[in-house]
Amino acid sequence: MLKLKLFLVVAVLATQIVTLSAQKRVKDKVKSLETFVETVNGVQFKMIYVEGGAFQMGERSEKHEVTLSGFHIGETEVTQALWQAVMGNNPSYFKGADRPVESISWNDAQVFLEKLSGLTGKEYALPTEAQWEYAARGGNRSRGYEYAGSNRSGAVAWNESNSGMETHPVGRKQANELGIYDMSGNVWEWCSDWYGDYPTGRQTDPVGPATGSLRVLRGGSWRSDPHRATIRNLYSPDDRLNFLGFRVCLRP
């Protein structure tokens, strides 16, 4: 009888441990899908969770179906305050803590991302071109806008018609359907991909060509015409210009 009681107690405890473990896995999974705020050396920035899905990527003549897994992307472009907190300097031409950092090359961004990852214990990266476009167009909440959040560029973008020919503090224009700011205008944003022709056929979580000489940028800037969320740009990974910046993405 004693042995039976002990067996029943052990069985109950084992069941409780398994149940708690399963509950923790569920909670961890839910938490991983949430928008969160990161703090680095006193500077905060928000990461927006973008639920995965399928969409038609590219301009009219380039359209192809892409399916993406869920991911986190920066609510705003990386600010000068955040760059300063991570790197200890500010290379920007247009100074202002809340303005996007610019005059940043693709290679410079990689150094920043490595240091940011070390400070936070998370793996930060540039968004892929597909992630960037999907997020700009509102993900699975998209309303089909021409620009990132509106059919009126002036509502969501700082461009040559309204910028006064300089950058502006992030998050001052209207957000898109996902609550993400400045994906049209302010500064062009580096993506992780090499520039190349889009592949034909359906793609899942594409990362672009394996090699190349130029890197992709998206979004338009303070000195350009309004650009649709599907428009591509390209520069050398060494180029540092006062209309080139970036936002961060979190690797799954």
Backbone torsions as a table, in degrees:
resi	resn	phi	psi	omega
1	MET	NA	-42.0	179.2
2	LEU	-62.8	-43.2	179.3
3	LYS	-62.2	-38.9	179.3
4	LEU	-64.8	-41.8	178.6
5	LYS	-63.1	-43.8	178.9
6	LEU	-62.2	-40.3	178.7
7	PHE	-61.6	-42.1	-179.1
8	LEU	-66.5	-39.0	178.1
9	VAL	-63.7	-45.6	179.2
10	VAL	-62.3	-40.8	-179.8
11	ALA	-63.8	-41.5	178.9
12	VAL	-64.4	-45.4	179.1
13	LEU	-61.6	-41.8	179.2
14	ALA	-62.5	-41.0	178.9
15	THR	-63.7	-40.8	179.6
16	GLN	-64.9	-40.2	179.3
17	ILE	-63.9	-45.0	178.4
18	VAL	-61.7	-42.0	-179.7
19	THR	-64.2	-45.0	179.3
20	LEU	-63.8	-39.2	178.6
21	SER	-62.8	-43.2	178.9
22	ALA	-65.0	-40.4	178.6
23	GLN	-63.2	-39.9	178.9
24	LYS	-64.5	-41.3	179.1
25	ARG	-62.0	-40.6	178.3
26	VAL	-64.4	-45.0	179.9
27	LYS	-62.9	-42.4	178.9
28	ASP	-62.8	-39.8	179.5
29	LYS	-65.1	-44.9	178.7
30	VAL	-62.3	-43.9	-179.8
31	LYS	-61.0	-36.9	-178.1
32	SER	-68.7	-16.2	-179.8
33	LEU	-98.6	7.2	-176.3
34	GLU	-95.5	151.4	166.4
35	THR	-67.2	140.4	-179.1
36	PHE	-143.2	163.5	178.4
37	VAL	-110.0	128.8	177.9
38	GLU	-103.7	142.7	176.6
39	THR	-122.9	127.3	-179.8
40	VAL	-129.7	114.0	179.7
41	ASN	49.2	42.9	175.8
42	GLY	87.2	-5.1	-179.5
43	VAL	-105.6	128.4	-178.8
44	GLN	-102.0	147.6	169.8
45	PHE	-146.7	150.6	-174.8
46	LYS	-104.2	138.7	175.9
47	MET	-110.7	122.2	-177.9
48	ILE	-92.9	129.5	175.7
49	TYR	-81.8	129.1	178.7
50	VAL	-111.2	114.0	179.8
51	GLU	-66.9	139.4	-178.5
52	GLY	-65.8	167.2	179.6
53	GLY	170.9	-173.6	-179.8
54	ALA	-115.6	147.3	177.5
55	PHE	-155.8	164.4	175.6
56	GLN	-90.9	109.6	-174.3
57	MET	-92.2	144.0	171.2
58	GLY	99.5	173.1	175.8
59	GLU	-68.6	170.9	-172.3
60	ARG	-53.1	-45.9	-176.9
61	SER	-78.8	-9.8	-174.7
62	GLU	-112.0	0.8	-169.9
63	LYS	-56.5	136.7	174.9
64	HIS	-152.7	151.8	-175.1
65	GLU	-83.3	131.3	179.2
66	VAL	-126.9	135.4	173.7
67	THR	-113.7	129.9	-177.7
68	LEU	-120.3	143.9	168.0
69	SER	-75.4	161.8	177.6
70	GLY	-64.2	152.2	-178.6
71	PHE	-157.5	166.1	174.4
72	HIS	-106.7	140.6	177.7
73	ILE	-138.9	151.1	-177.7
74	GLY	-60.6	136.3	176.5
75	GLU	-61.5	-32.9	179.8
76	THR	-134.5	171.0	169.4
77	GLU	-63.9	154.5	177.1
78	VAL	-61.6	127.0	-178.4
79	THR	-87.1	165.9	175.9
80	GLN	-64.9	-33.2	178.0
81	ALA	-62.7	-43.7	179.8
82	LEU	-68.6	-42.3	177.6
83	TRP	-58.9	-45.3	179.4
84	GLN	-60.9	-41.4	-178.9
85	ALA	-64.1	-32.4	-178.1
86	VAL	-90.4	-43.2	-170.3
87	MET	-101.5	-20.9	179.4
88	GLY	80.3	13.6	177.9
89	ASN	-150.2	175.7	178.8
90	ASN	-144.8	102.4	-177.3
91	PRO	-83.3	-0.6	-170.5
92	SER	-65.4	146.2	176.3
93	TYR	-78.4	-45.3	178.1
94	PHE	-94.8	104.8	-172.2
95	LYS	-80.4	145.4	176.9
96	GLY	161.6	124.2	-173.9
97	ALA	-56.7	-36.3	-177.4
98	ASP	-93.1	-0.2	175.6
99	ARG	-81.9	157.8	176.5
100	PRO	-66.6	141.8	171.6
101	VAL	-67.6	139.2	178.1
102	GLU	-141.4	-174.2	-170.2
103	SER	60.1	36.2	-178.0
104	ILE	-113.4	126.0	175.6
105	SER	-82.3	167.1	174.8
106	TRP	-59.7	-41.4	179.6
107	ASN	-65.6	-38.7	176.2
108	ASP	-60.2	-41.5	-179.7
109	ALA	-60.8	-35.9	179.6
110	GLN	-64.3	-38.3	177.8
111	VAL	-64.8	-45.0	177.3
112	PHE	-57.8	-47.3	-176.7
113	LEU	-64.0	-37.3	177.5
114	GLU	-64.2	-43.0	179.8
115	LYS	-69.9	-40.5	178.0
116	LEU	-61.3	-42.7	178.5
117	SER	-62.2	-40.1	178.5
118	GLY	-65.8	-35.9	-179.4
119	LEU	-74.1	-29.9	-173.7
120	THR	-104.1	-19.3	-175.0
121	GLY	76.7	10.5	176.4
122	LYS	-114.9	159.6	-176.7
123	GLU	-98.4	95.5	179.5
124	TYR	-89.5	149.4	-177.6
125	ALA	-153.6	172.3	167.6
126	LEU	-75.4	147.6	174.2
127	PRO	-66.6	147.9	169.1
128	THR	-68.1	162.7	178.6
129	GLU	-60.1	-38.3	179.4
130	ALA	-66.9	-43.1	177.0
131	GLN	-61.3	-43.5	-178.4
132	TRP	-60.7	-50.0	-177.2
133	GLU	-64.9	-41.4	-180.0
134	TYR	-61.1	-45.8	179.0
135	ALA	-65.0	-42.9	-179.4
136	ALA	-61.2	-35.7	-177.5
137	ARG	-87.3	6.7	173.2
138	GLY	94.4	8.6	179.0
139	GLY	54.6	-139.3	-179.9
140	ASN	-81.3	6.3	172.9
141	ARG	-104.7	8.5	-174.4
142	SER	-56.0	137.9	174.4
143	ARG	-106.8	10.7	175.7
144	GLY	76.4	26.1	-178.9
145	TYR	-68.1	153.7	177.9
146	GLU	-72.4	-40.1	178.2
147	TYR	-107.3	178.6	-174.7
148	ALA	-78.5	80.9	176.3
149	GLY	117.6	-4.1	-177.8
150	SER	-167.2	159.7	169.7
151	ASN	-89.0	-5.4	176.1
152	ARG	-107.2	113.1	-174.8
153	SER	-61.1	-35.9	-177.4
154	GLY	-64.9	-21.3	179.4
155	ALA	-74.0	-26.8	-172.6
156	VAL	-124.0	-6.8	-168.8
157	ALA	-135.8	140.5	164.4
158	TRP	-93.0	114.1	177.3
159	ASN	-133.6	-172.0	-171.5
160	GLU	-63.6	-18.9	-178.5
161	SER	-82.1	-17.9	-175.6
162	ASN	-138.7	1.0	-172.6
163	SER	-85.8	-15.5	-170.6
164	GLY	67.3	18.3	178.4
165	MET	61.5	46.8	173.3
166	GLU	-158.5	166.7	175.7
167	THR	-74.0	167.2	178.7
168	HIS	-134.7	157.3	176.4
169	PRO	-52.8	142.1	-177.0
170	VAL	-69.2	154.7	172.8
171	GLY	75.3	16.1	-179.0
172	ARG	-92.5	-18.5	176.5
173	LYS	-93.6	176.4	-179.8
174	GLN	-67.4	139.0	176.6
175	ALA	-77.9	163.9	175.6
176	ASN	-86.2	-170.0	-174.0
177	GLU	-61.8	-22.5	-178.4
178	LEU	-97.7	0.5	-177.0
179	GLY	81.7	25.2	179.8
180	ILE	-104.7	139.6	-173.5
181	TYR	-108.7	152.9	167.1
182	ASP	61.6	30.3	175.3
183	MET	-83.7	-3.9	164.8
184	SER	-121.0	119.1	175.8
185	GLY	86.1	-174.4	-174.7
186	ASN	74.3	-77.4	171.2
187	VAL	-137.7	148.6	169.5
188	TRP	-62.3	145.4	-175.4
189	GLU	-117.7	125.8	177.5
190	TRP	-64.0	139.2	169.1
191	CYS	-111.0	167.0	-176.1
192	SER	-75.2	-22.2	-169.6
193	ASP	-74.0	146.6	160.0
194	TRP	-69.3	149.9	177.5
195	TYR	-79.8	137.0	177.0
196	GLY	-173.0	171.6	176.9
197	ASP	-62.3	144.4	174.9
198	TYR	-64.6	145.5	174.9
199	PRO	-71.8	158.5	176.0
200	THR	-90.5	154.4	178.6
201	GLY	83.4	176.7	-178.3
202	ARG	-72.1	144.6	-179.8
203	GLN	-129.8	147.1	175.4
204	THR	-121.6	121.7	-179.2
205	ASP	47.2	55.2	-178.1
206	PRO	-68.1	148.9	-179.6
207	VAL	-121.3	7.8	178.2
208	GLY	85.6	-179.0	-178.7
209	PRO	-61.1	154.8	-179.3
210	ALA	-73.2	-28.4	-178.9
211	THR	-140.5	168.4	177.5
212	GLY	170.6	-175.6	178.3
213	SER	-121.9	-14.8	-178.2
214	LEU	-127.6	148.3	179.2
215	ARG	-106.9	152.6	-177.4
216	VAL	-81.7	141.7	168.1
217	LEU	-127.3	155.5	-179.2
218	ARG	-137.8	155.9	164.3
219	GLY	109.0	-22.3	-175.6
220	GLY	81.4	176.9	-175.6
221	SER	-151.2	-178.7	-179.8
222	TRP	-62.5	-19.8	-175.0
223	ARG	-110.7	9.4	-176.7
224	SER	-117.7	165.9	170.9
225	ASP	-62.7	160.8	173.1
226	PRO	-57.8	136.0	-178.6
227	HIS	-120.6	131.6	174.7
228	ARG	-62.3	158.7	-177.9
229	ALA	-65.9	-11.7	-178.3
230	THR	-95.9	-5.9	-174.8
231	ILE	-77.0	137.9	179.5
232	ARG	-106.2	154.3	171.6
233	ASN	-138.0	167.4	-176.8
234	LEU	-150.6	138.8	176.3
235	TYR	-145.5	164.0	174.2
236	SER	-67.2	143.6	178.9
237	PRO	-63.8	-10.0	177.4
238	ASP	-94.4	-9.1	-174.0
239	ASP	-69.2	132.7	174.5
240	ARG	-123.9	109.0	-177.4
241	LEU	-134.2	153.5	-172.6
242	ASN	-78.8	16.0	172.1
243	PHE	-126.2	15.6	179.1
244	LEU	-114.5	122.7	177.1
245	GLY	-140.9	-153.9	-179.0
246	PHE	-168.7	167.2	166.7
247	ARG	-130.3	162.5	-173.5
248	VAL	-99.7	158.7	176.0
249	CYS	-131.0	154.5	178.4
250	LEU	-109.0	125.5	178.7
251	ARG	-66.9	141.0	179.9
252	PRO	-58.8	NA	NA
